[in-house]
Amino acid sequence: MTEQAGRRGGGPDAGATDGRAGYSDEQVAALYGVLNPWGPSDDFYLDLVMGAGSVLDVGCGTGALLRRAREAGHAGRLCGVDPDQASLAVARRRADVEWVAGTAATIPWWGEFELAVMTGHAFQVLVADDELRASLAAIRRSLAGGGRFAFETRNPLARAWERWNPANATDVLDPAGRPLRIAHQVESVAGEVVTLTETTSDPDGAPLRVDRASLRFLGPDRLAAFLAEAGFGVEAQYGDWSRAPLGPSSPEPARKAEPRRPGPPRRPRPGPPRRGPPVPGPCQPRRPPPPPGDPSGSGPVATGRDGSVIQSLHEPR
């Protein structure tokens, strides 16, 4: 699916697909770069990646960001995680980057990365509270002391989903030169969750496949609460990819956060897991109480000291 609506990879409904025989997962993965050419959001993240010695990309998709970083001379550790095997097959064409199959909640590392990022609106594919908490906890654990987490989420007040309709369909040529039409349709808006379909069809409208996903539009207060619960403090928030101030009408706010506790979380001692909710937190862990930040929108990601992973749909252009 297109990056703007959300990257595929991890929500409960993300990736629900019909008609795959008409257009395969492998073809969709190859199409991703056509639908999502390099742009300002990529420059925003690349700048962060190039300034960090070790980077974890949660929901890396086809790996464009980390591949570009390596091409630009990044000499440190680069690792991408994604649940979509077809996307990872594209990413793995570059062997000098680690590519791991998995979701944000299953990230296994402890204190190993200076930066975790979640691009392409992947953060919004974390729909359920438990999934969001578990993902934020795993990302936070993966960060070294002083590490940061950067992510993006759309501003609910901008109501981006109102533009996701067949009237805004996109006509493209896939890498094999085949003409296609990509159209979106919102099925439901239930509280913070928008469920939509992305239909890939021939130009005459004959459907080849239909992908369905649910995306969560968290408002500032709810997002701030999840970050605070995860122990993150917001380092910076932006209203767009040029780092303009965050405002009520910002479509895609960007955020930077970092953990405030000294050092990464300690690895638990052997034994049964503790009961209690997992720690969520895109941003940086805090020392004592909050002051959590509240990303209220849909813009450039925040950089902080934790990470997350997920899936995404393509938003109509």
PyMOL commands that set and color helices and strands:
alter all, ss='L'
color gray80, all
select helices_A, chain A and resi 25-35+40-50+64-71+85-91+104-106+122-125+129-142+156-158+160-163+166-168+220-230
alter helices_A, ss='H'
color red, helices_A
select strands_A, chain A and resi 16-18+54-58+77-82+98-101+113-118+143-152+170-173+179-190+193-201+207-216+232-238+254-259+284-285+302-304
alter strands_A, ss='S'
color yellow, strands_A
deselect
rebuild
show_as cartoon
